[in-house]
């Protein structure tokens, strides 16, 4: 039973991560005129790969945060700030 809950949590995190990637990079790719011009820049490729890698690590880390009855560890909130900074990097990555 516990294994099924972990699998369901991992699937939820993967789907949520995929939606977040589409929301995060979709407008930027569209604004650059498609995927080919966007991915022509190595810094954008790096941001996408880092985001994908972190999403995969989050899904299989075993601490999905989806289990009920556990108190949140407030010491982990720095991750929210780091994620916010990563999401702002595409804005400043290329200044023409």
C-alpha beads as a LAMMPS data file, in Angstrom:
LAMMPS data file: protein, C-alpha beads

96 atoms
95 bonds

1 atom types
1 bond types

-500.0 500.0 xlo xhi
-500.0 500.0 ylo yhi
-500.0 500.0 zlo zhi

Masses

1 110.0

Atoms # bond

1 1 1 0.000 0.000 0.000
2 1 1 2.805 2.417 0.924
3 1 1 4.531 1.678 -2.398
4 1 1 1.393 2.589 -4.337
5 1 1 1.118 5.878 -2.463
6 1 1 4.721 6.726 -3.281
7 1 1 4.186 5.876 -6.940
8 1 1 1.031 7.997 -7.066
9 1 1 2.901 10.863 -5.385
10 1 1 5.758 10.585 -7.878
11 1 1 3.347 10.633 -10.804
12 1 1 1.591 13.707 -9.390
13 1 1 4.909 15.484 -8.962
14 1 1 6.031 14.576 -12.494
15 1 1 2.754 15.839 -13.996
16 1 1 2.878 19.006 -11.925
17 1 1 6.494 19.522 -12.954
18 1 1 5.630 19.088 -16.615
19 1 1 2.838 21.650 -16.309
20 1 1 5.233 24.020 -14.520
21 1 1 7.809 23.631 -17.304
22 1 1 5.201 24.452 -19.921
23 1 1 4.070 27.494 -17.958
24 1 1 7.654 28.568 -17.264
25 1 1 9.208 28.106 -20.685
26 1 1 6.187 28.109 -23.008
27 1 1 5.791 31.906 -23.218
28 1 1 9.560 32.381 -23.556
29 1 1 9.755 29.884 -26.418
30 1 1 6.754 31.484 -28.083
31 1 1 8.282 34.961 -27.581
32 1 1 11.520 33.886 -29.248
33 1 1 9.595 32.677 -32.284
34 1 1 9.620 28.943 -31.602
35 1 1 11.785 26.261 -30.126
36 1 1 14.614 26.493 -32.657
37 1 1 15.521 30.164 -31.956
38 1 1 15.018 29.667 -28.211
39 1 1 17.213 26.582 -27.942
40 1 1 19.904 28.162 -30.124
41 1 1 21.128 29.854 -26.930
42 1 1 23.179 27.583 -24.650
43 1 1 22.086 29.404 -21.495
44 1 1 18.430 28.637 -22.255
45 1 1 19.295 25.014 -22.925
46 1 1 21.052 24.876 -19.549
47 1 1 18.050 26.380 -17.723
48 1 1 15.684 23.868 -19.290
49 1 1 17.951 20.899 -18.509
50 1 1 18.490 22.055 -14.933
51 1 1 14.740 22.473 -14.452
52 1 1 14.022 19.040 -15.925
53 1 1 16.739 17.428 -13.800
54 1 1 15.477 19.035 -10.593
55 1 1 11.929 17.945 -11.408
56 1 1 13.029 14.357 -11.878
57 1 1 15.009 14.446 -8.634
58 1 1 12.002 15.862 -6.792
59 1 1 9.715 13.141 -8.113
60 1 1 11.956 10.313 -6.954
61 1 1 13.410 11.813 -3.788
62 1 1 10.938 9.961 -1.601
63 1 1 9.830 13.099 0.212
64 1 1 7.014 14.308 -1.972
65 1 1 5.371 16.348 0.761
66 1 1 2.045 14.847 -0.265
67 1 1 1.667 12.592 2.746
68 1 1 -0.881 13.700 5.306
69 1 1 -0.222 14.116 8.976
70 1 1 3.354 15.348 8.752
71 1 1 4.334 18.848 9.737
72 1 1 6.236 20.920 7.227
73 1 1 9.918 21.482 7.837
74 1 1 10.156 25.253 7.539
75 1 1 13.911 24.996 7.096
76 1 1 13.326 23.914 3.506
77 1 1 11.610 27.113 2.405
78 1 1 14.821 28.440 0.847
79 1 1 13.946 26.203 -2.121
80 1 1 11.056 28.536 -3.002
81 1 1 13.410 31.503 -3.288
82 1 1 15.925 29.509 -5.319
83 1 1 13.165 28.371 -7.683
84 1 1 11.955 31.942 -8.067
85 1 1 15.442 33.125 -8.986
86 1 1 15.805 30.296 -11.517
87 1 1 12.521 31.337 -13.099
88 1 1 13.744 34.923 -13.463
89 1 1 17.060 33.990 -15.081
90 1 1 15.632 33.754 -18.638
91 1 1 14.637 37.415 -18.390
92 1 1 18.205 38.515 -17.723
93 1 1 20.081 35.792 -19.606
94 1 1 20.245 37.690 -22.883
95 1 1 20.392 41.421 -22.980
96 1 1 20.564 42.787 -26.496

Bonds

1 1 1 2
2 1 2 3
3 1 3 4
4 1 4 5
5 1 5 6
6 1 6 7
7 1 7 8
8 1 8 9
9 1 9 10
10 1 10 11
11 1 11 12
12 1 12 13
13 1 13 14
14 1 14 15
15 1 15 16
16 1 16 17
17 1 17 18
18 1 18 19
19 1 19 20
20 1 20 21
21 1 21 22
22 1 22 23
23 1 23 24
24 1 24 25
25 1 25 26
26 1 26 27
27 1 27 28
28 1 28 29
29 1 29 30
30 1 30 31
31 1 31 32
32 1 32 33
33 1 33 34
34 1 34 35
35 1 35 36
36 1 36 37
37 1 37 38
38 1 38 39
39 1 39 40
40 1 40 41
41 1 41 42
42 1 42 43
43 1 43 44
44 1 44 45
45 1 45 46
46 1 46 47
47 1 47 48
48 1 48 49
49 1 49 50
50 1 50 51
51 1 51 52
52 1 52 53
53 1 53 54
54 1 54 55
55 1 55 56
56 1 56 57
57 1 57 58
58 1 58 59
59 1 59 60
60 1 60 61
61 1 61 62
62 1 62 63
63 1 63 64
64 1 64 65
65 1 65 66
66 1 66 67
67 1 67 68
68 1 68 69
69 1 69 70
70 1 70 71
71 1 71 72
72 1 72 73
73 1 73 74
74 1 74 75
75 1 75 76
76 1 76 77
77 1 77 78
78 1 78 79
79 1 79 80
80 1 80 81
81 1 81 82
82 1 82 83
83 1 83 84
84 1 84 85
85 1 85 86
86 1 86 87
87 1 87 88
88 1 88 89
89 1 89 90
90 1 90 91
91 1 91 92
92 1 92 93
93 1 93 94
94 1 94 95
95 1 95 96
